[in-house]
Amino acid sequence: MPSGDLNDDTDLAHIDAMEQMQDSDSAIAAADAVSGKALARDLVWEQQTDTESALAGPDLISAVARRLPNRPGVYRMFNATGDVLYVGKAKSLKSRVTSYARLGGHTNRIARMIAQTASMEFVTTRSETEALLLEANLIKRLRPRFNVLLRDDKSFPYIMLTADHAAPGLFKHRGARSKKADYFGPFASAGAVGRTINALQRAFLLRTCTDSVYDSRTRPCLLYQIKRCSGPCTGEISIDDYGQLVDEAKAFLSGKSRAVQAQMAATMQEAADNLDFERAALYRDRIGALTAIQSHQGINPQGIEEADVFAVHQEGGVTCIQVFFFRTGQNWGNRAYFPKADATMEPGEVLGAFLSQFYDDKPCPRLILLSHAIEEAELLSEALALRAGRKVALNVPRRGEKRELVGHAMANAKEALGRRLAETSSQARLMKGLAETFGLERVPRRIEVFDNSHIMGTNAVGAMIVAGPEGFAKNQYRKFNIRSTDITPGDDFAMMAEVMQRRFARLVKEHGPERDDNDDDGEADDTALPAWPDLLLIDGGLGQLNAVKAILDDMGVADQIDVIGVAKGVDRDAGRERFFIPGRKDFTLPPRDPVLYFVQRLRDEAHRFAIGSHRARRKKEMVRNPLDEIAGIGPSRKRALLHHFGTAKAVARASAEDIARVEGISDAIAAQIYAHFHESP
């Protein structure tokens, strides 16, 4: 642990809430969650002077460096348009920033960054550890172009065993761990959690139903019948006996799997000796379920209780970092990451930047095993220890079981990167083939596909999916609930026009009326998705295409984007689609053309997303309660009314006097509810 002047009242060890700074005069609100305390402190960034504002590049950096203190802190570099180029931290701000002003000795990446720097801001911190944590948080939130960027930073799933109910339930959990419960994880994927929970159900017969379902059961459910639950909801097992099953599950998930399994085996043998073969068979099946969990986990190291293993591999200008999670001596899965980093950066340099961002909002284990040594490993260890409240060790093992684990992670990193490069290469060939087949001026980097879904005009939804050099970009998908009341139900042309108008009105508002084809200054990242689409694929024929073109013409962006309509072929058979391009006669493609398959895959994905969005809206509409439409009736009052009357229909038939008898319903609210269901005389 660091021994500086940090304390719980002023600690900035972890930044949980940070607003992206658009105005350099504003302050960043930083929240600290070390030791469970939510503390705040404003960080006011010091800006350059008016004299420095007239400078740029090395001259600006040199002028700023003269007045910087020899103290730790964080600095940010901006280009002429105010975009953040780089976020860095330093033990001495003056020394670090001065190094940028020296001529020569920089990599091409750093030289480009220096040349584009038009302004700088900096903030001092009390320690370098603080600066490291603040830097990691800012990089994740601001996503500067010249930093290493962690692309997929969603939270990991956990297994949650609730502790606020007489009969605890077993659930998958993702997000803040605020509920009173025991959490076990992290797991590498939701699929790994699901498989483990299924096996735990067979092994420990714990419930997975919600508390409301549990409270409303009058007879055992199907899970009890197929021996996946012990049925505490209807008294099939006593609460005390169910508690023993919960304790066994906790022990197993806490790493005491051998003891639990040995106890089950002894109980099974005892039942068999007493000729209670039905009970012996039950324990036999439970032991089999535990064995299945352990076999699915692959490598289970004997000497490692809790650790994360990181291996980095670089090839073809792309970096892959493979992460394995070990908890309670068990392997809980692995995941591959592909951080955005300059191709000239060394593996250890990328790994160090990746780690500080990776653990910015995630709990870290006591041991972190690495394939490559990283700079400032001791500093990062101190920062992670400060967040975790205990010692965190970073090691590069040279021999033994730990080295074998790192080697296994490295083999997986190489395989994952090989698959990624193969998929990217295939996708690049398809994009190039698409451009050649349809006569596009450039190979598209961003393709947007649009489709509508509705039933006789009801619950109409427009959907947009996005594809790029790396395949489908699902974080860019958007759905549009059709809002216009002037549209005739079922008018696909008008619905598509509304979707286009809303999509491009927002695009113009956020990114300006013209696309910028040189936004990467000649160093385009082939895997990055630009804001503006290069190509629109419209699910529909000439009518939908004309509706889209009319909107694009009205907004003045028609000449910036290629548009293609994809109509279903004769008898709606796949492979016989007709393509419509403005100014050209419609045509088809050969049945086995790879580009045809590619377009079909894009269209089918848009159709799947549109159908799913429509079904979700329709389901929500079907379960909507009439009480939801009454102003002032929130969840508590609605629950009280339904508990008292049973159904919303019964509420509608009740008199104002009867409604007023419900707890929490005043005479005024009762009159309002009654008036909602009855016309005024």
N, C-alpha and C positions, 0 to 999 in steps of 0.2 A: 504493500500500500504506500502511496506517496506520503511524504512526511512534511509537506509544505504547510502554508498557513490556511489551507482550505478547511472549512467547517460546514456543518449541516445547514447553517443559516444563510450561507452565501454561495453554496456549491453550485457550479454550472456543469456538473459532470454529465448530465444528460439533458438534451434539448428535445422536449416532446411536442411543443407547439411553436412553430416558427412561420411567420408570414413572409412570403416572398416580397422583397423590397422593390417596389416600382419607383418610388420617390426617394432619393438619397437623403432627404431631410427627415424621413420617418424612422422610427426605432423598431428593433426586432424584439417582440415579446418572447422571452425564453422561459420555458417551464422545466424545472428540475425534479426528477422523480427518484433521486437516490434515497435509499433507505425508506422508501414508501412516502416521502414527503413531497408535496407539490409546492415548490417555491418558484418565485418569479423575479426577474431582474431585467431591466431595459438595457440593451446594448446600443449605444449611439455611435454610429460610424462617423469617423472624422474624414472630411472630404478635402479635395485639393483646393488650393487658393485660386483667385482670379488670374494671377500671373501664370500659374501652371495650366490653367484651362486652355491657354493658347498653344500649348505644346502637345506633342504626341510621340509615341514610340519611345526609344531610348532617352530622348531629351526629357520627356515628361517623367519617366521613371527616375532618372538621375536627380531631377529637381525635387521630386517627392521624397526621395531617400534622405536628402540632407536634413530634413526636419523630423524624421522618424526616430522614436526612442529605441534604446537597446533593451527592449522588453519583449516578452512573448506576446503573440497576438495572431490575428487572422487578417488577411488582405484579400481584396477582390479587384480584378481587372475588368474593365468594360471597353467595348468598342465604340465607334462614333455614334451608333444608333442606340446605345444604352444597354445592349445585351451583355450578360455576364460571360466573359471569356474564360476566367479561371478563378478558382478559390484556393488559397494556400494558407498554410500556417507556418509559423517560424518561432524558434527559440529567441531570436533577436530579429525584430522586424527590420531594423536598419540594415543589418548584414545581409539578410535574405533579399530584400528589394534591391539593394545596391548591386548584388550579383547579376541581376537582370540588365543593369545599365552598362555592364562591361561589353566591349566589342569582341566578338568571336567566342569560340568555346561552347556555343549552344547547339543543341540538336535542331534539326529543321523544324520540329514541332514547336519548340520554345521560341525559335527565331520568328516564326510566323505569329505566334502569340504576342511577342514584344512589339512587332511591327504594327499590329492591329490595335494595340492598347491606346485608348484616347482619354481614359480617366481611371482613377484608382480611389479606393476607399479602404480604410483599415480600422481595426478596433483592437485595443490591448486587452489581455487577459492576465490573471494572476499567476498562471503557470502554463507550461507547454502542454501539460495533460489537458487542461481546459481548452487550449487552442485546438488540440487534435480532435476533441469531441465536437467542438463547435464547427470545425472545418468539415467533418464527416456529415453533420446534419445539413449544413448549407449546400454541400455538393448534391446530396440526395434531393433537396427541395428546389434548388435553382438549376441543376443539371447543366453546369458550364461545359462549353464545347471542348475545352482542352484538358479536362480532368478525366480520369477513369470513372466510368459510370456503371453502377449496378443496375441492370435493366429490369430484372424481375425481382422485386423486393416485397412481394405480398407476404403476409404473415403465414406461419406454419400451422398446420392442424395439430391438435392435441386430443387425447382421450380425457374426458372429464367424468369423474365419479362424484356426483352431487353429495353434499353434506348437510343440506337444509331440509331433508325429508326423512320420515321414519323408515322408508324403504328407498334408499339411494338408487338413482338411475345411472346408466352407463351411456354416455353420449359422445359424439364427435363435436369438437369445439374449435373455433378459429376466432381470433381477435383478442380484445382486452379480457384479462382473467379477473373479472370483478365479482363474479358470483362465488358464494361460499361453496367450495368444492375442492377436491384433490385433482390436480392436473398432471398428466403423464405425457411426456413428449420432449422435444418436437418429433413429429413424423415427417418423412420427406414428401408425402403426398396424401391427399384425401383418400385415394384408393388404398394406401397402406393402412390408414386408420380404419377404413371400412372392413377390410379383411381381418384385421386384428379384433375389432369389436365382434364380428360374426363368430370368430373362434372363441372369444371370451364368453359370448352368450352360451355356447355349447359347453364350455368348461365350467362356468360358475353360475349359469342360469339367472343372470341379472336382468332386470327389466330395462327396456329401451324406450318405453312409451313416455309421453309427456305427463306432467303432474295432473293436468285436467282430464286426460284420458284415464289415468290411474284412478282418480277420484270418482269417475262416472261408471266404472265397470261393475256389472252385476254378475257376470260369469266369466270364466277364464277365456282368454283370446286364443287365436290359432298358435301363437308362439308357445303357449303352454302345452298345447296338444302335440306339437312336434319337438317337445323337450328342448326348447330354446329359452324358456323362462320358468321360474319356479312358482309363479302365480301369487305373489304377495297381495295383489290388489283384492282378491276375493277370499283370502285366508287359506289358500291351498298350502301355504307354508307360514309358520309363525314369524313374527317380526324378529324374534331372537335368533331363530334358525337362519333367517334371511341375512341377519347381521353377520353371522359366521361366514356365509358365502361372500359377503362384501369384504370382510377382513382377509379372506383367502385371495380375493382378486387384488386387493391393495398390496398384499405381500408379494404376489407374483409380479405385478407391475413395478414393484420397488426393488426387484432383483433377487427375490428369494424363491425363484422358480423351482430349484431343486428340492428345497424343504417342502414346498407345497405339493410337489409331485410325489415325493416320498410318503407324505402323510396320506395322500389319496390312495397310493398303492397299498399302504398298510390297512386302511379302512376297507378297500376292496377285498383284500385277502381275509380279513376278519369276517366280512359278510359271506364270503364263499365258505369259510370254515363252519359258519352257522347255518349253511344251506339256504341263505337268503340270496339266491342267485339273481333275482330282479334288481336288488340294491347293488350287488356286485357288478352287474352289467351297466348300471348307471355310472358307477365310478370308472369302469373301463372306458366308457365313451368320453367321460370328462378328461381322463388321462390322455386319450387319443387326441382330443382337441388341443390340449396343452402342447403335446408333441408337434402337432401341425403348426402351431404358432412359432415354435422354436426352429422348426425346419425351414419355414418360409423366410426367416431372418438371415439365412446364409451364414456369413462369418459372425461368430459370437466369440470375441476375444476373452481369454480367461483372466488376463491380468489388467484389463481396462474396465473400470466401472462407469466412467463418464468422460466422454471426449468427443470432439468434432475433428474430422480428418479432412484436410484440404490438399488437393493436388492440382497443379496448373500445367497445362500443355499448350504450346503455341505451334501453329502451322498455317501456312498460307495467309499470313497477316491477321489471323483470327485467334483469339485466346479462349480456352475452355477451362473453367475451374469446377472440379468435381468435389462435392461435399458429402461426406458420410456422417451419419449421426449415431452415436453409441450412448445409450443410457441404461443404467442398472445392469451393465454387462451384456446388453442385447443390442443387436443391430436394428435400428429403427428406420432404415431406408437411406437412400442417397438421391441427390439431385444435381444436374449439370447446369452451370451458369455460363453465359457468354457475355462478359462485360464489354462495354464499348471502350476501347483503348487504342492509342496510336500504335501502329505496327512496329515502330522502332523501340518500344518500351520492353525492358527485360522482364522475364516471368516474375522474379521476386518483387519488382517495382509494381507490377499490376496486382499481384497478390496482396501486398501491403495496403494499397489503396482500397482494394476490394474488402478486406477484413474490417477496416474502420467503418465502412458504410454498412456492411452486413450485420454487424452487432449494434448498430445505432439504435434499433428499436426491438431487439431480440435478446432473450436471456442467453448468456454464454456459459459453457461448462467450465469445469476446473482445469481441463487440459485441452489444448489445441495443438494438433499435430500437423506439420506443414511439409510439403515436398521441397520447398526452396526457402532459403534464408531471406528474411525481409529486413529492410532498413528500419531502424528505430523500433526494433522488436520489444526492447525493454520499456520504451515509452508507451507503446500500445498495450503491453501487459499491465502497466500501471493504470491506464485509462479504463481498461476492461474490469480490472479489480475494483476500481473506484465505483463503477456502475453496479457490479455484482455484490459488492460488500464483502468479498473474500478474495483470496489469492487466485489468480488465473495465470497458468503457465503456457508459454508458446515454445514448442520444441520442434527441431528438425531431426528426427531419429536416424541413427546411423546403422543400427543393428537390432536384431531380435524381432519380437512380435509386432512392435510398433512400426518398425521399418517395413514389415510385410504388409501391414494395413495401408501405409502410405503407398507402397508399390501397387497394391490392389486398386486403390483410388486412382493412381496414375494410369493404370491400364484402362480403367473405365473412362477417364478423361480423354485418352487417345481415341477410344472407340466412339465416344459421343461426338468429338470434334470431327472424326472421319465421316460420321453420318451427317453431321451438319453441313460439312463442305460438299458432300455428294448431293444433298437435298438442295442446297443453295445453287450449285452448278446446274442441276436439272431445272430448277425454277428459272434461272437466268436464261437457259436455252429456250424454255417455253415462252418467256416474256419477249425474247428476241424474235422467236417464230411468230408470235402474235403480231408484233409490229410489222413483220414482212408480209404476213398473210393479208392483213387489213390495210396495208399501205400507209402506216402511221409515220410521221416525220421523225419520231424518236422512240426509242425503246421505253415503255412506261415504267416508272418507278413506283407509282401509286395508282392502283385501279380501284374504283368504287363501283359497286354493283347494287342496283336498286330493285326492289320488288314490293308489291302491296299484298295484303292478305285481309280478307273480310268474309262474312257470310251474309249475302244479300245486302251488303252495305253496312251491316252492324259491326260495332267494335273494330272499325277499320284501322289498320296499322300499316305504315310505310317502314321499310327496313333498308338499312345501308350496311353492307359489309365491305371490308377493305382488304386488299391483297397487295403484297410488295415483293421485293427480292427474296425475302425469307418465308414466303407463304402468307397465310392468313394472319392479319394483325387484329386479333380479337379485342384488344383494348381500344381499338378505334371504331368498333361497331357502334351504330346508333339506330334507335327506333324513333318513329314519329307517330304519335297518336293523332289521327286526322281530326282537326278541330272545326273546320269550316262548316257552318250550318247551311250554306248556300249550295253545297255539293249534292247532286241527286244521288241517293243511295245506289251504290254499285257503279258509279261513274269512275272507271279506272283512270281515264285521261285527266280528269280534274284532281283526283287524289295524287297522281304522280306530279302534277303541276304544283300542288301545295307543298309536297315534300321537297321538290327542287327549289322552290322559292325560299323555304325556311333554311334549307341546307346552305345555299350560296349567299343568302343574306347574312347569315352568321359568319361564313368564311370571309366575306368581304369586310365585315365589321372587325374581325379579329386579326386579319392578315393583309388588309388593303385590297384595292380593286384589281391589282395586277399580280400575276405570279412572278416569282423571282427565280429564274432558272440558274442563277449563279450565286445562290445563297451559301454555297460552300467555298466560294472564292477559288475555284479550280481544284479543290481537293475533296470532291464529293465522296461521301461515305456511301458505297453502293448498297449498304444494308439499311440506311436511314430512310425514313418515310417523310417526304415533303408534306407541307400542309395542303397544297393544291393538288388535286388529282390530275393525272395526265390523260386518263381515259375513263369514261363512264360507260358501263354496260347496263342497259335498261331491259328488264324482263318484259318484253312486249313487242308489238309490231310497229307499223308506220304511225299509228295514232299516238301511242305513247312517246315515240321518238319526236314527233312534231310538237307535242305538249312540252317536252323537255327543252327542245330548241327554242321555243317561243319564250320560255322563262329565261334561258341563258342570253338570248338576244336582248330582252328587256333590261337585264342587269349589265349588259355590255361585256360579258365574259365568254361569249360563244366562240370567238376566234382563238381562245386560249386552251380549249379542252376538246379532245376528240370524243365523239359520242357514237355508240353502236347499239342498235336495237336487236334483241335476240328473241325471235318469235318461235313458238313451238311448231314443229313440223306437221305434216299430214298425219292425222289420227293421233297427234300429240306424241309421236314416237321419238325417243331419244336417238340422235344421229341424223335426223332429218330437219333440223332447225334451219330457219331462214334468217339471214342477217341483213339488216337495213343500215345503210350509211348515207348521210345527207349528200345529195348530188350524184349518187351512184345507184344502179339498178340492184334490187335485192338479189341475193345469191345464197347457195348452200356450199358446204365443204365436203370433201370426200369422207365416206363413213369412218375410215380408220385414221383420219388425220389427227396427230397428237395435239394440234392446236384446238381442234374440235373438242377433244376430251377435256382439255384445259378449260375451255369456255364452259362446258357442261358442268365441270366441278365448281367453277365460280358461281354459276347460276343456281346450282343445287344448294350450295351453301347459303346463298341469299334467300332461297325459298325456305330452307330449314329455319333460318333465323326469323324470317317474317312469320311463318306458321307458329313458331314457338312464342313470339311476342303477341300474336293475335290470341292464341289459346290462353296465355297468362292474363290478358286483358279481359277476355270473355269469362274466365273463371272468377276473376275478381268481381266482375259485374254480376255474375250469378249469385255470389254469396253476399252481395251488398245488403245490408240491413236497412229497412226503411227508417229506423231511428237515426242512422248516420246522417240523414238529410236535415235533421232538426238542429238549428243553431243552439249551442249551449249544452248539448247532450254529448258528453265525452264518454270515455270507456267506463268510468266508475258508475255514472248514472245509468248508462245503457245496461251494464251488468246488473244493477239493482232492479231495474225494470223487468229484465228478462227473468231474474230469479223470482220476482214476485208474481208475474203474470205467465211466465213460461215461454210465450212467443210474442213476436212483434204484432201479429194479427190480434192477439188478445189485448195488447196495449191499445191498438186502434179502436177496438170495440168498447173499451172501458170509458167510464165517465170521468170528468175532471176531478170529482171528489175522490173516486177510487184511486186515480193516479197520484193524487196528493198524499195518500196514505203511505206511499212508498218512502222508505228512509232516504233522505237526501234530496227529495223532490219538494220544492216549495209550491205554494199555491200559484204563484206567477208562472213557474216552469210547467206545472201541471196544465194550466190554461193554455200555454203555448203548445204543448204536446197535443192537447185535445183539438186545438184549432188547426193543427197541421193535418189531422186526419178527417176533419169535418169542415164542410163549406159553411161560410157565414150565412145565416138566414136572410 
